[in-house]
């Protein structure tokens, strides 16, 4: 013989109401079934945005450090020039150091630094990035772009992704 759920009749100020045991448990299970994937997706998306911001910051600081390498002999003669080889070397070193032990990076920081496209503009000029953005400078500048392979948080099993990371830097003009 099958056993049926007992209904309990309770008196409420607004009248009577029939309730079955376990009804709220079923409701919570249904809500969690739809809410959990949404929460995990938000966590994954936020983590990916944080990873991209980390890479952007590391590359921006590397270009900023490298552009500081003016050739001071030229500067003394009222000319501006960047020591290009040294600037790229410093930029790579700074980029690798800034990445540190980035857990989201699917490749070695040294290997990634070798893949960065550095453009040194000793007299100024324009940088055109793969995303179509163009930046123009009237003084020495350094531009860089790279597509790192990031693994992501992996909570939902998304595949690694390769965002375009760009950076450009020049010396700040001092106003007197």
N, C-alpha and C positions, 0 to 999 in steps of 0.2 A: 504494500500500500504506500502510495506516495504521501509524503508529508507536505502540507501546504504552509506557507509562511503565515504566521498569525498577524492579524491586523489589530492594532491597539487603538482604541477610541479614547481620546483625551478631550477633556473640556477646556476650551480656550475662551478668552473673553469675547472673541468674535464668533463663536459657535464651536462646532465639533470638526475634527480633521482626522482622517484615516492616515496612518503612517505604517510602512513596512520596515522591518529591521534590515539594515544593510543598504538602504536606498542612498544614503549620503556617501557611503563607501564607493558605490558604483559611479556616482557623480564625480567624486574626486579622481577616480581612476581615469575616467574619460577626459577630464580637464587636463590632468598630467600628461596623458598621451599626446595631446596637442601642444601643451605648453613646453615640455622638455625639449623637443627639437628646436623650437623657436629660441629658447634661452641658449642652447648650445651653439646655434648659428650666430647669435649676437656675440657670444664670447669669442668664437672663431674669427669673426669679422674684426672685432676690436683688437685681437692679438695680431692679425695681419697688418692693420693700420699702424700699430705700435712698431712692428718690425720694419716697415717701410720708413717710418719716421726716424728710427735708429740709423738706418742706412743713409738717409738723406743728411742727417746731422753729421755722421762720420765723414761723408764726402765733402760737405760744405766746410767743415773745419779743416780738412786737408787742403782744399783750395785756398782757404783763408791764410793758412800757415805758409803755403808756398809763395803766394803773391807778395809776402813780406820781404822776399829776397831780391831787393833792388841791387843793381850793380852801382855801388856808391861812387866809384870813380867817374862814371857817366853822370851821376847825379850832381857831382861837384862842378861839372862843366855845363850845368843847366840842361842836361839831357836825361831822359828816363829810359832805363832798360832793365830787364829782368835776366838774371843768369838762368837761361832756360833749362839746361841739364840739371843744375842743382835744384831748381824749383820743382821739377818733376820727381827727382829723387826724394826730396823732402816731402812732397805731396804723397808719394807712395808710402813712405815710412809712417807718416802721420795717419794716413788712412788705415793701415794695418794696425797701428797702435790703438786707434779709436774703436776699431771693430772688437779688439780684445778677444774674448771668448764668446762671441755671439752665438747662442745656441740655435738660432733660427737659420743660420747660414749653412747651406748644404755643400759648401766648398771651402777649401782652405783660404784664409784671408790673404795670404801671399799670392796665391793663384788669382784671386779676384782682383787684387791690386794691379797685377800685370795686365788684366783685361780692361782696365779703365782707359778710356780714350781721353788723354789730356791735350788740351789746346792752349799753348802759351802765346799770348799776344803782347810782345814787348813794347809796341808803340800804340796799343789799343786796337780796336777793330770790332768785328762781330763774331758771335758764336751762334751757330744754328744747330739745335738739338734734333734728335730723331722724332720728337713729338711735334715738331713744327715751330717751336718757340725760338725766337731770335733775341739775343741780348747784345747791345752795342755799348762799347766803352770808348772814351776818348783818352784813356790813360792805360798803362800796362795792366793786363788782366790775365786770369787763368780760368779756363772752363774745363769741366769734366763731365763725363757721362758713362754709365755702366748699367748692365742688366744682371744683377746678382740672382743666383738661384736660391730662393728662400723656401724652407720646408713648411713653415706654418706650425700652428699649434697641434694640428693633426687630430683634434677631438672628433671631427666628423669624417676624417679620412680623405680630406681634399688633397689633390696632387700638388707637388711643388709648383711655385709660380715665379715669374721673372719680371718684376716691375722695372720700368725705366727710371733710374735715379739720376738727376742732373744737379749740377752746382756751378756757380760762377762767382768769382770774387775779384775785387780790385781794392786798391788802397783808398781809404776814406780821405776826402779833401778837407783840409783844415781851413776853416774860415777865420780870418783875422779881423 
